[in-house]
Amino acid sequence: MTYKEVVKKAQNELARRGTYGKDKGQVELYACDLWRKSDQINLWSYWQGYQIKDIDKGVDIMLVGQDWGNPEWDKAVADRITKMQAGEQIVYCDGKLSPTDRNLIELFEILDCDVRSVNPGKRIFFTNYCLGYRKGSQSRGMTRALMDMDKELFDDLVMAVHPKVIICLGKITYEAVTGQRTKGFTKCLEEGHPFVTNYPNSDGIKVYGVAHCGSLGIRNVKGMGNAKKAWKVIRKDFLKQR
C-alpha cells in the first residue's frame, strides 16, 4: 500500500467506528473533522512528515507517540493545521511551546536534527500509534486494548514509509509497536539505556523505547540528563547504519 492509501484506509476505518473506546477504559475517542479532511495519517504528522512529498521512498526516523489528545484543548495548533491544509507556508511548532515540545526539540538535536524547521536535516516522520482523538481528558487513561485497535493500520503505515529506525515515546507505545511486554522500563531509562529490538514485521527496522518527553515522563527517569543518555545511544547506533 502507498502512504496515501494507508491514510484513506485509516480514515474510513475510524469513521466506521464512530465514537468508541470508553467501554474499554476511561478514554473516549473519535475521528475529528480536522483529521478527516486532511491527507495525513495523524495530525502530529503536520509537524514532521507532511513536508516529505516522496514519502513512499522511505524515511530515516519515525517518532511514535501514544495519542494526539483532544483537538479542542489546543486551538492554536488546530488553527495552524487548518492554515497548513489551506496551503499557507507556516509551521506546526510555532508560538508558545509546551514542555513536551521543548524537550523533544532538545532531544532531536542529539540526532543532529532541528525539528523546528521544515527541513530538519533528516527525513523524519511523527505519528501517534492510536489514531483516534480524545473527547474530554487530554491525557491519561489509555489502555492497550484501545491501542491495539490500530495495530493493523500502524503496520500498514510502517510498511508504506519504511523507516530506518522507530523511536517510541513511553512504555505503552513501545509495547504496542513491538508486541513485547517489558520489565523495568523506567529503571533502564534512568540508567540511560533505551529498550531496543527489531520491528516484528521487518528485521531491518530497529525499534527503540525511550521516556516520554513530557514533564511526567522526564521526571520518571530522574531528569533530562538521563533521557538524553538514551538518545545518545540511538545516535551512536544510527551513525553505524550510515
N, C-alpha and C positions, 0 to 999 in steps of 0.2 A: 504493500500500500504506500502511496505517496503521503507526504505530510498533510496536504490539503484534504485528502480522502480520510485520514485519521480524524482531522478536525470535524469534518461533516458527520462522520460516524458517531463521534462523541456527542455532538450537539443533538443529533437525532435520538440517541440513547437516553440522554438526560431529559429531553423533552418528553419522552415516553414515560419516564419515571414520575414526572410531576414533582410535587413536594414529597420528600422522603427522608427517612433516617431516624426520626425521633423515637420510634418504637425499638430501635437498636441501641439507644443511648440518650444522651442529653442534647444532641445536635440535630437541628432540622435544616435540611439542605434543599436547594432548588437550582435550576438553570436560570441565572439572572439575565435580564434583557440585554444588558451591556455586553455580556459574553455571547449571547445567542446571535447578535448581529455582527460579531467580529469574525475574522478569518484566522484566529489563533487558538491553540489548544487551551490556553489559560490566560487570564488577564495579566498574570505576572510575566508572561512572555513579551508583553509590551515594554518591559524594562530591558531585557536582553533576549533576543531570538527573532522578533518580528523583522529586524533590520537585515537578516540573512535571506536574501532573495533566492539563493540556490541551496536552500537548506537540505534538500534531498541528497546533496553530495556529502553530508555529514557535518558534525560539529566536534569541537575539541572537548568541551566541558558541558555537561548537563547538571545543573543545580536543581535539586528536588526538595521542595518543602512539603509540609503536611496538607494545608488547605489555605486558600486565599483570604478567607474570613468573610465579613459582611460588607458588601459594597456600599451599603447605606451609611456605614460608620466612617468612611474616608472619602467624602465627596470631592475633596481637592484632587485626589488621584483619579477618581472616576471621571471627573471633568477633563483632566488631561488626556485620559484614554479616549474619551469621546472626540476630543480635538485631533488626536493622532489618527483615529479611524476616519476622520474627515480629511486627512492629508496634511494637517499642519505639521511643520517641522519643529516639534518640541520633544522634550524627553520625559520619560516616565518619572524619573527620580529628580525632582526639582523642588525648590522651596524648602520648607522646614522638614528636616529628616527625622525619622523615628530612630530610637536607639538601635533597633534591628537593622535598619538601612545603613546607619553609620558604621556599625560593626561589620556588616557584610562588605561594604566598600573597603574597609581596612584589611579584612581577611583576603579579599581578592588581590590586593596589592602584593601579597606574598607570592602570588602566581604571575606577577608582572602584568596584571590586568587592571585597567581603570574602568570599572563598570558604570561610572557616571557618564561615560562617553558612548555614543552610538557605535563607535569603532574602538572597542575596549582592548584590542591587542591580540585577542584570540577569538575563535568562533564559540561564543558562549550562549547557552540556552537555559532560561529559567522556566520552571513549571512546578506546579503543586501536584502531588500524587492524586489527591482527592479533587475531582473536577467540579464538584458541587459548590455552591456559595451559601453561606450561612444566613439564616434568619435568627435574630436575637443575638445571643452572646457572640462576641468577636473571637473568643479563644476558649480553650479547654473543652473537655468532654468528648473529644474524638475517640472512636473505637476502631479496632482492627476490622470489625465486621463491615463498618462503613467504608474504610479504606479499601478493603478487598473487593468491593463492588466495582472498582475501576481498574482492577488488575489487568483485564484483557486490553482495555484502552491504553493503559500505560505501556504494556508490552508492545502493542502496535506502534506507539509513539517512538519507543526506543529503536525498533527495527526500521522505522522511517528515517530518523535523523542520525542513527548510529553514532553515538558519542564515543570518544576515546576513553573518557572516564565519567563516572556519575558520582556526584557528591551529595549525600543525603543529610539533611538537617534534622537531627534528633533521632531517638531510638525507634519510635513507631514508624517513621518514614523509612529508615534503614531496613527494618524488619519486613515492611511491606514490599520494598523493592527487591530484596534478596530472598524472601521466603524463609528466612532463618530466624530462630529465636536467639536472643543474646543474653549473656550474663555479665554483670559488672560493667555495663556500658559507660556509666558516668565515671567509675573508678579508673577505667583505662584512659578516658579522655582527660581526667585530672592529671594523669601522668604523661600526657602529650601523645598518646598512641591512638590514632584513628582505627576503627574497625575496618577491615578490608577483606573483600572476597571477589570472585568473578560473578558477573551477571548470569543468572540461571540459564538464559537462552543464548548466551554467547560468551565463550571463554575469553574472547578478545577484548572484553569491556570490563575494566576494574570498577568496583563499587566501593566507595568509602563512606563510613558513618562518622559524622562529627557532631559536636554540640550545636544545638540551635543557637543562632546568633542574637536572639532576643535577650533581654535583661535577665530573665529567669534561667535560660539555658547557659549563659555565660557564668552566672552566679553558681550554678550547679557544678561547674567544673573548676571553681575557685579562681575565676578571672580570665581576662583576655590573654594573658601570658600563656596559660595552658592551652587555650583554644588555638592560639597561633602556632604552638608547637605541633599540633596535629596537622595543620595546614602546611607546615614546612615539610612534613613527611610526604604529603601529597605532591608538593613541589618537586622534591627530590625524585620521587617515582615518575612523575610526569616528564621530567627532563630526560630520564633514561630512555623513554619511548621515542624521543625525537632524533 
